[in-house]
Amino acid sequence: MDGQQFFGSSTLIALEADDYDVYIKDINGCVFSIPATVEEPPKLTVDILVWNESVEEYVVEYGSRIPLLADIENAQGNVFFTWDAAYCGTLEQDTMSDCTGTLTSSALWSTPDYSNDYFVLAIDSMGCEAEDHLQVHVTKVRRVVVPTGFSPNESGTNDRLVVHGKSGTMIKLFQVFDRWGELVFQDVDIPINELSRGWDGTFKSKEMPPGVYAWYLEAEYEDGMTENFRGETTLIR
């Protein structure tokens, strides 16, 4: 390569990326030179994908389970992955959950209870490293609805006053009062959207007259937070 020392092999290894002049000497001692360029290999990169989509931030509802995939480019040989999270216990590899260091798969599941930051470090067989970071934001939908009216006429539709909302919510207490404030219905620990656990429009086995009735309920969400609601509904016959 310096025009002074010649080797019997046409292959040189471990050259740094640069521009070189290559000298070739034949059996008669004639020397020829040609330019050659050694380029850096493509840089190792890793990208955290969510549902096979490349994003820097992702928004999920509370209780959602999302797949995280480390997408690699330009790796040499085998790749070792190390995952980390700002809050432990939300990453799953098969049946194993941990915080950092032991999760070495390229694909994991995440079930965040709160907004969280996820990190992945990839190292290939040549010792090249790449990192990526993903921020997941968790929204908590609190949806509880009581119909403004119902008609207990055994039609099979809207026969009971039922509390509706997001699955996973528990109605700890549901009460209905008549116009004079007398309690005409009460139930506790009702799974939301449970059609068999609503008020059927009766009190002491007698049909209540049409009119406006007040209701009160206490709801407990999946994350343990509780909330109280009050309102009115119209009984239609």
N, C-alpha and C positions, 0 to 999 in steps of 0.2 A: 504493500500500500504506500510505502515511502519511496519506491523506486530503487531501493538499495537491497533490501532483503526479499528473497523470493521463496515461496513454499511449494511443495509438491502437490498440495491440495487446492482445488478450486473453490473450497468452501471455508468461510471464516464465520465464527460465531461470536456473540456478545459484543458486537459493534454498537456504539451509541448512535442515536439518530443524528445524521449529518450528511453533508455532501463530500464525496470522496473521488479521488482519481485512482483508477485501478490499472496497474501495470502488468503486462503479460510478456513473458520472455520465452521465446521458442528455443528449439534445440541448437539453432545456429547462433544464439546470442542476440537475436534481434528483439528489441523491446517496443511494445506498442502500449498506448494508454487510452483509456476511455473513462468518461465521467460516470459515476454511480451515486444514487441517493438512497440512504437508508432512512425510512420513515418510522415515526413512533407507531406502535400498534394502536388500534382503536381503544379508546378509554372504556374501562369497565363501568357500566351504569346499572342502577337498580331503581325501579319505580314501583311504589305500592299501588296496586289496583284494587278497586272496590267494584264488585260485580263486573270485573274485566274492564273497568273504566278508569282512566288515569285522572285523578283529581288531587288537589292539595288540601281541600276541605270537603267534608261530607256531613249531611244532616240526616239523622234517623230519629224515629219515635222511640220513646222509652220502651224497653223490652224487646227491641228488634235484635236479630242476630245477623251479622253481616260477614261475608267472606273477604279476607285480605290475602292478596297474592303478590309475592315479590317477583316482578318481571325483570329478567336479566338480559343484558345485551353485552356482547364482546367478551364473554367469560372464557377462560382457558382451563379446561379440565373440569373437575368437580367444584361445586360451590358450597360453602358453608354459610348458613344464615344465623344471625342472632337477633331476636326481637326484643323490644323493650317497650314499656308503657309508663306514662306518668303516674297512673294509678294501677296497682297490681290487681291480678285476679280477673281480668276481663279478656284474656287471650286463651284460646283453647286449641290444642293440637291433639286430634282424636279425642281421647277421654281425659287428657292431662291438662291441667291449668297451672300457670305459673306466672311470674312477673318478668323475669329476664334470664338469659343465659342458657336455659335448657330447651327453649323452643327453637329447633333448628330446621324446621320444615319451611319450604318456600310458600306454603299455603296454610293459613290459620283461620279460625273463626273469632270474631269479636262480639261480645255482648256488653256494651258499656252501660253503666247505670247513670253516669254523669259524662259531661263533655271530657274528652280524653285526647292525649297526644300519643301517637304510636311511631316507633322508630325501627328501622331494620338496617343491619350491617351485613354486607355480603363480601366474602373473601374467596377468591378462586385459587386454583392449584398453584398459580405463580405468585401468590401473595398480594395480588392487586385487590384494593378495597374500594367499596362504594357504599354510600348511605342514602337513605331517603326518610322523609318525615311526612306523616299524615295527621291532620287534626279532624276529629270526629265530634260534631256537636249533637247533643241529645235534647230533643224537645219532648215535653211531657204534656200530652193532650188530655185535658180534664173535661170530659163531655158527659153531662148528666142532664136528661130531658124528661119532663113529665108532660104528657099531652094536655092541651087546654080544654079537652072535652073527651067524653067516652059515652058509649051507649050500651048498657048491659041488657041486651035483648036476645041473647043466645043466638045471634046471627053467625057467630064464629069470627067476627071481625070487630076489634076494639071493644070487646065485652068487659074487659077489666082495665082498671087504671094501673098501668105498669110503668116502672121507672126504666128508661132506656139510656144507653150510653156506650162508652168504650168497654170492650170485653176486658175482664180482669178487675173491674171495679166492684166493690161489695157495698151494698146498702145496709149499713149497720142498724138504721131505724127508719121506718116509714110510717107516718101517721096521717090520718084524714079527719077533719073536723067539720061539723055542720055549721050553719050560720050563727048558732048560739054558742059555739065554742065547745060543744060536746064531742068527745073522742068517739068516732064511729068505726074506726079501723086502725089497727096497729100490727106491724110485723117487724121482725128483726133478722139480721144476717141474711139478706136476700141477694143472691147473685144477680147482677144487673142483666136486664133483658129477659128475666125469667117470667114467662107469660102466666105461669100457674100461681104466682105469688103476688098478684095485684089485687086491688079492691074490686069486688064484684058488685058494688052498689047496694049492699044489704047491711043491716045492723040488727043484731039479735034475731037473725033469720027472717027479717022483714025487709021488703024492698023500700029503699029510701026514695023520697019524692024528687022529681027533677029540680035542678037548681044549681047554685054555685057553692062549691065546697072548698075549704082551705086545706092545704097539705104542708107537711114539714118532713124533711128527710136529712139524714146524716150519711155522707158517702165517704168511703175509704178507698183510695187509689192504690195501684200496684206498688208504688214506692212508699206506702205507709202514711202519706199525707191525708188528712181528713178535711172535709168541707161541708157546711150546712147550707140548705136551700129552703126557701119558702115560696109558696105560690098558690094559685087557685085553678080549679078545673070545673067544668060544667057537666053535670050528669044529665044526659038526654034520654028520654023514654019515648 
